[in-house]
């Protein structure tokens, strides 16, 4: 037998709606209903099913208990920014930022508790301090480019994110676009646009972001999901609203007569 990955876990909670609200508003997970009015939270390729204490679905753990879970969640966002966002939402960070060892190597983590006092660890895998390697999805319609704004942010960003271990560019971009915009990229349509570098927005001077860009087709209706608060189509005149590397991409697309 060879186990590939964890598909889902179950949390026993006192108040299902309160837990749904916490994990959605604080961590950007998507609340869903499935089966016989069962509730769960989805993120990436995993989910957390919720059981109300005393009303668990069968089969269940032998001793389902509220507040006994200790989980680690991986984010692509810098851990300093995660800590800032968590504290800004009124959640007490009880430990961190601290170094830890994840399944794939060194991570940096913070710890806090959910409404049932489960211990939640949010971590980020270390990467070279002077360069952040990311992917971006370029979608242009009528001379406007698709951008997103995250909750608590003022800048708009071209959709995309970081690769996870073992992913190629197409797989990573498809996952990120699905998480942020709830649409499915058509893998066979993906075409390379270019790679761009600039000072990383919100980071120390000298830290660069390398953005590898692709375009392509997608299926579905664009919908703000996960940590995305707003979807907006921008013109070239809106260049001051975006990050440094996205501004370079705007310049490139303007010269290509794709952005007006």
C-alpha positions as a Markdown table, in Angstrom:
| # | Residue | x | y | z |
|---|---|---|---|---|
| 1 | Unk | 0.0 | 0.0 | 0.0 |
| 2 | Unk | 1.1 | 3.6 | -0.7 |
| 3 | Unk | -0.7 | 6.5 | 0.8 |
| 4 | Unk | -0.5 | 9.7 | -1.3 |
| 5 | Unk | -1.9 | 12.4 | 0.9 |
| 6 | Unk | -4.5 | 13.4 | 3.5 |
| 7 | Unk | -7.9 | 14.1 | 1.9 |
| 8 | Unk | -9.8 | 15.4 | 4.8 |
| 9 | Unk | -10.0 | 15.5 | 8.6 |
| 10 | Unk | -12.9 | 15.8 | 11.0 |
| 11 | Unk | -13.2 | 18.4 | 13.8 |
| 12 | Unk | -15.7 | 17.9 | 16.6 |
| 13 | Unk | -17.1 | 21.3 | 17.5 |
| 14 | Unk | -19.6 | 22.8 | 19.9 |
| 15 | Unk | -21.1 | 25.3 | 17.3 |
| 16 | Unk | -20.8 | 24.4 | 13.6 |
| 17 | Unk | -21.8 | 27.8 | 12.4 |
| 18 | Unk | -19.3 | 29.6 | 14.6 |
| 19 | Unk | -16.5 | 27.3 | 13.4 |
| 20 | Unk | -17.5 | 27.9 | 9.7 |
| 21 | Unk | -17.4 | 31.6 | 10.3 |
| 22 | Unk | -14.0 | 31.5 | 12.0 |
| 23 | Unk | -12.2 | 29.4 | 9.4 |
| 24 | Unk | -13.8 | 31.3 | 6.6 |
| 25 | Unk | -13.2 | 34.8 | 7.9 |
| 26 | Unk | -9.9 | 34.3 | 9.6 |
| 27 | Unk | -8.2 | 31.7 | 7.3 |
| 28 | Unk | -10.1 | 32.2 | 4.0 |
| 29 | Unk | -11.5 | 28.7 | 3.7 |
| 30 | Unk | -14.6 | 28.1 | 1.8 |
| 31 | Unk | -17.7 | 26.8 | 3.6 |
| 32 | Unk | -19.7 | 24.2 | 1.8 |
| 33 | Unk | -22.7 | 21.9 | 2.4 |
| 34 | Unk | -22.7 | 18.3 | 1.2 |
| 35 | Unk | -24.6 | 15.1 | 1.7 |
| 36 | Unk | -27.4 | 15.2 | 4.2 |
| 37 | Unk | -26.9 | 18.9 | 5.1 |
| 38 | Unk | -23.3 | 18.2 | 6.3 |
| 39 | Unk | -20.9 | 21.1 | 6.7 |
| 40 | Unk | -17.3 | 21.4 | 5.7 |
| 41 | Unk | -14.5 | 23.8 | 4.9 |
| 42 | Unk | -12.4 | 23.5 | 1.8 |
| 43 | Unk | -8.9 | 24.8 | 0.9 |
| 44 | Unk | -6.5 | 23.7 | -1.8 |
| 45 | Unk | -7.1 | 20.0 | -2.4 |
| 46 | Unk | -8.2 | 19.3 | 1.2 |
| 47 | Unk | -11.2 | 19.8 | 3.4 |
| 48 | Unk | -12.2 | 19.8 | 7.1 |
| 49 | Unk | -15.6 | 18.1 | 7.9 |
| 50 | Unk | -17.4 | 19.5 | 11.0 |
| 51 | Unk | -19.3 | 17.3 | 13.4 |
| 52 | Unk | -21.4 | 18.9 | 16.1 |
| 53 | Unk | -20.6 | 17.5 | 19.6 |
| 54 | Unk | -23.3 | 14.9 | 20.5 |
| 55 | Unk | -24.6 | 14.8 | 16.9 |
| 56 | Unk | -21.7 | 13.1 | 15.1 |
| 57 | Unk | -22.1 | 11.2 | 11.9 |
| 58 | Unk | -21.3 | 7.5 | 11.9 |
| 59 | Unk | -18.8 | 6.0 | 11.8 |
| 60 | Unk | -17.0 | 8.4 | 14.1 |
| 61 | Unk | -13.9 | 8.5 | 16.4 |
| 62 | Unk | -14.2 | 6.4 | 19.5 |
| 63 | Unk | -13.9 | 9.5 | 21.8 |
| 64 | Unk | -14.8 | 12.6 | 19.7 |
| 65 | Unk | -13.7 | 15.6 | 21.8 |
| 66 | Unk | -13.9 | 19.4 | 21.2 |
| 67 | Unk | -10.5 | 21.2 | 21.5 |
| 68 | Unk | -8.2 | 18.1 | 21.1 |
| 69 | Unk | -7.0 | 18.8 | 17.6 |
| 70 | Unk | -3.5 | 20.2 | 16.7 |
| 71 | Unk | -3.2 | 20.9 | 13.0 |
| 72 | Unk | -0.6 | 22.7 | 10.8 |
| 73 | Unk | -1.7 | 24.6 | 7.7 |
| 74 | Unk | 0.7 | 25.7 | 5.0 |
| 75 | Unk | 0.3 | 29.1 | 3.4 |
| 76 | Unk | 2.1 | 30.8 | 0.5 |
| 77 | Unk | 1.9 | 34.2 | 2.2 |
| 78 | Unk | 4.9 | 35.4 | 4.1 |
| 79 | Unk | 4.5 | 34.4 | 7.7 |
| 80 | Unk | 5.0 | 38.0 | 8.9 |
| 81 | Unk | 2.0 | 39.1 | 6.9 |
| 82 | Unk | 0.0 | 36.2 | 8.2 |
| 83 | Unk | 0.8 | 37.2 | 11.8 |
| 84 | Unk | -0.2 | 40.8 | 11.0 |
| 85 | Unk | -3.5 | 39.7 | 9.5 |
| 86 | Unk | -4.4 | 37.3 | 12.3 |
| 87 | Unk | -3.7 | 39.9 | 15.0 |
| 88 | Unk | -5.6 | 42.6 | 13.0 |
| 89 | Unk | -8.7 | 40.4 | 13.2 |
| 90 | Unk | -8.4 | 40.3 | 17.0 |
| 91 | Unk | -7.0 | 36.8 | 17.3 |
| 92 | Unk | -4.3 | 36.2 | 19.9 |
| 93 | Unk | -1.1 | 34.7 | 18.5 |
| 94 | Unk | 0.1 | 32.5 | 21.4 |
| 95 | Unk | 3.5 | 31.6 | 19.9 |
| 96 | Unk | 5.6 | 32.6 | 17.0 |
| 97 | Unk | 7.1 | 33.5 | 14.7 |
| 98 | Unk | 9.2 | 30.3 | 15.4 |
| 99 | Unk | 11.2 | 27.8 | 13.3 |
| 100 | Unk | 9.7 | 24.3 | 13.0 |
| 101 | Unk | 10.2 | 21.2 | 10.8 |
| 102 | Unk | 7.4 | 20.4 | 8.3 |
| 103 | Unk | 6.9 | 17.3 | 6.3 |
| 104 | Unk | 9.0 | 18.8 | 3.5 |
| 105 | Unk | 11.6 | 20.7 | 5.4 |
| 106 | Unk | 12.1 | 23.9 | 7.4 |
| 107 | Unk | 9.1 | 26.1 | 8.1 |
| 108 | Unk | 8.3 | 29.2 | 10.1 |
| 109 | Unk | 5.1 | 29.2 | 12.1 |
| 110 | Unk | 2.7 | 31.0 | 14.3 |
| 111 | Unk | 0.1 | 29.4 | 16.7 |
| 112 | Unk | -3.4 | 30.4 | 17.8 |
| 113 | Unk | -6.6 | 28.8 | 18.9 |
| 114 | Unk | -10.0 | 28.3 | 17.2 |
| 115 | Unk | -13.3 | 28.8 | 19.0 |
| 116 | Unk | -13.1 | 25.2 | 20.5 |
| 117 | Unk | -9.5 | 25.8 | 21.6 |
| 118 | Unk | -8.0 | 23.5 | 19.0 |
| 119 | Unk | -4.4 | 24.5 | 18.3 |
| 120 | Unk | -3.9 | 25.9 | 14.8 |
| 121 | Unk | -0.4 | 26.3 | 13.4 |
| 122 | Unk | 0.0 | 28.3 | 10.2 |
| 123 | Unk | 3.3 | 28.0 | 8.5 |
| 124 | Unk | 5.3 | 29.0 | 5.5 |
| 125 | Unk | 8.2 | 27.0 | 3.9 |
| 126 | Unk | 11.4 | 29.0 | 3.8 |
| 127 | Unk | 12.8 | 30.2 | 0.5 |
| 128 | Unk | 15.8 | 32.2 | -0.7 |
| 129 | Unk | 15.6 | 35.5 | 1.2 |
| 130 | Unk | 16.5 | 37.6 | -1.9 |
| 131 | Unk | 13.9 | 36.2 | -4.4 |
| 132 | Unk | 10.3 | 35.1 | -4.3 |
| 133 | Unk | 9.3 | 32.8 | -7.1 |
| 134 | Unk | 5.7 | 33.2 | -8.2 |
| 135 | Unk | 3.3 | 32.5 | -11.1 |
| 136 | Unk | 0.7 | 34.7 | -12.6 |
| 137 | Unk | -2.4 | 34.3 | -14.8 |
| 138 | Unk | -2.8 | 36.9 | -17.5 |
| 139 | Unk | -6.3 | 37.4 | -18.7 |
| 140 | Unk | -7.2 | 40.4 | -20.9 |
| 141 | Unk | -10.6 | 41.4 | -22.3 |
| 142 | Unk | -11.3 | 44.6 | -24.2 |
| 143 | Unk | -8.0 | 46.0 | -23.3 |
| 144 | Unk | -8.4 | 45.5 | -19.6 |
| 145 | Unk | -6.5 | 43.0 | -17.3 |
| 146 | Unk | -8.0 | 40.8 | -14.6 |
| 147 | Unk | -6.7 | 41.7 | -11.1 |
| 148 | Unk | -7.7 | 40.8 | -7.6 |
| 149 | Unk | -7.4 | 42.5 | -4.2 |
| 150 | Unk | -7.0 | 40.4 | -1.0 |
| 151 | Unk | -8.8 | 41.1 | 2.2 |
| 152 | Unk | -7.1 | 43.8 | 4.2 |
| 153 | Unk | -4.9 | 44.9 | 1.2 |
| 154 | Unk | -5.0 | 48.1 | -0.8 |
| 155 | Unk | -3.0 | 47.0 | -3.8 |
| 156 | Unk | -4.4 | 44.9 | -6.7 |
| 157 | Unk | -2.5 | 41.9 | -7.9 |
| 158 | Unk | -2.6 | 39.7 | -11.1 |
| 159 | Unk | -4.0 | 36.4 | -10.0 |
| 160 | Unk | -1.6 | 33.6 | -9.2 |
| 161 | Unk | 0.8 | 32.4 | -6.5 |
| 162 | Unk | 3.5 | 30.0 | -5.5 |
| 163 | Unk | 4.2 | 26.4 | -6.6 |
| 164 | Unk | 3.7 | 23.7 | -4.1 |
| 165 | Unk | 6.3 | 20.9 | -3.9 |
| 166 | Unk | 6.1 | 18.5 | -6.9 |
| 167 | Unk | 3.9 | 20.8 | -9.0 |
| 168 | Unk | 4.8 | 22.0 | -12.5 |
| 169 | Unk | 3.8 | 25.5 | -13.5 |
| 170 | Unk | 0.5 | 24.6 | -15.1 |
| 171 | Unk | -0.6 | 22.5 | -12.1 |
| 172 | Unk | 0.3 | 25.2 | -9.7 |
| 173 | Unk | -1.3 | 28.0 | -11.7 |
| 174 | Unk | -4.5 | 25.9 | -12.1 |
| 175 | Unk | -4.7 | 25.3 | -8.4 |
| 176 | Unk | -4.1 | 28.9 | -7.5 |
| 177 | Unk | -6.7 | 30.2 | -10.0 |
| 178 | Unk | -9.2 | 27.7 | -8.7 |
| 179 | Unk | -8.6 | 28.8 | -5.1 |
| 180 | Unk | -8.7 | 32.5 | -5.8 |
| 181 | Unk | -11.3 | 32.8 | -8.7 |
| 182 | Unk | -13.2 | 29.5 | -8.5 |
| 183 | Unk | -12.7 | 28.7 | -12.2 |
| 184 | Unk | -10.9 | 25.9 | -14.0 |
| 185 | Unk | -8.0 | 26.6 | -16.3 |
| 186 | Unk | -7.9 | 24.5 | -19.5 |
| 187 | Unk | -4.4 | 23.0 | -19.3 |
| 188 | Unk | -4.0 | 22.5 | -23.1 |
| 189 | Unk | -4.7 | 26.2 | -23.6 |
| 190 | Unk | -1.9 | 27.6 | -21.3 |
| 191 | Unk | 0.7 | 29.6 | -23.1 |
| 192 | Unk | 3.8 | 31.3 | -21.7 |
| 193 | Unk | 3.7 | 35.2 | -21.7 |
| 194 | Unk | 7.0 | 36.2 | -20.1 |
| 195 | Unk | 9.0 | 36.4 | -16.9 |
| 196 | Unk | 9.4 | 39.6 | -15.0 |
| 197 | Unk | 11.4 | 40.7 | -11.9 |
| 198 | Unk | 11.0 | 43.7 | -9.5 |
| 199 | Unk | 11.4 | 44.7 | -5.9 |
| 200 | Unk | 8.9 | 42.6 | -3.8 |
| 201 | Unk | 6.1 | 44.8 | -2.5 |
| 202 | Unk | 6.0 | 45.0 | 1.3 |
| 203 | Unk | 9.4 | 43.3 | 1.7 |
| 204 | Unk | 12.8 | 44.6 | 2.7 |
| 205 | Unk | 14.8 | 46.4 | 0.1 |
| 206 | Unk | 16.7 | 44.0 | -2.2 |
| 207 | Unk | 14.1 | 41.2 | -2.0 |
| 208 | Unk | 12.9 | 40.5 | -5.5 |
| 209 | Unk | 9.9 | 38.8 | -6.8 |
| 210 | Unk | 10.2 | 36.7 | -10.0 |
| 211 | Unk | 6.8 | 36.5 | -11.8 |
| 212 | Unk | 6.4 | 33.8 | -14.5 |
| 213 | Unk | 3.3 | 34.7 | -16.5 |
| 214 | Unk | 0.9 | 32.5 | -18.5 |
| 215 | Unk | -2.3 | 33.1 | -20.4 |
| 216 | Unk | -5.0 | 30.7 | -21.4 |
| 217 | Unk | -8.7 | 29.7 | -21.3 |
| 218 | Unk | -10.8 | 28.9 | -18.3 |
| 219 | Unk | -14.2 | 27.4 | -17.6 |
| 220 | Unk | -16.7 | 28.8 | -15.1 |
| 221 | Unk | -17.7 | 32.2 | -13.7 |
| 222 | Unk | -15.1 | 34.3 | -12.1 |
| 223 | Unk | -15.9 | 34.5 | -8.4 |
| 224 | Unk | -13.9 | 36.0 | -5.5 |
| 225 | Unk | -12.9 | 33.1 | -3.3 |
| 226 | Unk | -10.6 | 32.2 | -0.4 |
| 227 | Unk | -8.7 | 35.3 | 0.7 |
| 228 | Unk | -9.8 | 37.4 | -2.3 |
| 229 | Unk | -12.2 | 40.3 | -1.5 |
| 230 | Unk | -12.5 | 41.9 | -4.9 |
| 231 | Unk | -12.1 | 41.1 | -8.6 |
| 232 | Unk | -11.4 | 44.2 | -10.8 |
| 233 | Unk | -10.6 | 44.8 | -14.5 |
| 234 | Unk | -7.9 | 47.5 | -14.7 |
| 235 | Unk | -6.7 | 49.7 | -17.6 |
| 236 | Unk | -3.1 | 50.9 | -18.0 |
| 237 | Unk | -4.0 | 54.2 | -16.4 |
| 238 | Unk | -4.6 | 52.2 | -13.2 |
| 239 | Unk | -0.9 | 51.2 | -13.0 |
| 240 | Unk | -0.4 | 53.0 | -9.6 |
| 241 | Unk | -2.9 | 50.6 | -8.0 |
| 242 | Unk | -0.7 | 47.5 | -8.5 |
| 243 | Unk | 2.6 | 46.1 | -7.1 |
| 244 | Unk | 6.0 | 46.9 | -8.6 |
| 245 | Unk | 6.3 | 43.7 | -10.6 |
| 246 | Unk | 2.7 | 44.0 | -11.9 |
| 247 | Unk | 3.5 | 47.5 | -13.0 |
| 248 | Unk | 6.3 | 46.1 | -15.2 |
| 249 | Unk | 3.9 | 43.6 | -16.6 |
| 250 | Unk | 1.5 | 46.5 | -17.3 |
| 251 | Unk | 4.3 | 48.3 | -19.2 |
| 252 | Unk | 5.0 | 45.2 | -21.3 |
| 253 | Unk | 1.4 | 44.6 | -22.2 |
| 254 | Unk | 1.0 | 48.2 | -23.1 |
| 255 | Unk | 3.9 | 48.0 | -25.5 |
| 256 | Unk | 2.3 | 44.8 | -27.0 |
| 257 | Unk | -0.9 | 46.8 | -27.6 |
| 258 | Unk | -2.9 | 44.4 | -25.4 |
| 259 | Unk | -3.6 | 46.9 | -22.6 |
| 260 | Unk | -5.3 | 50.2 | -23.1 |
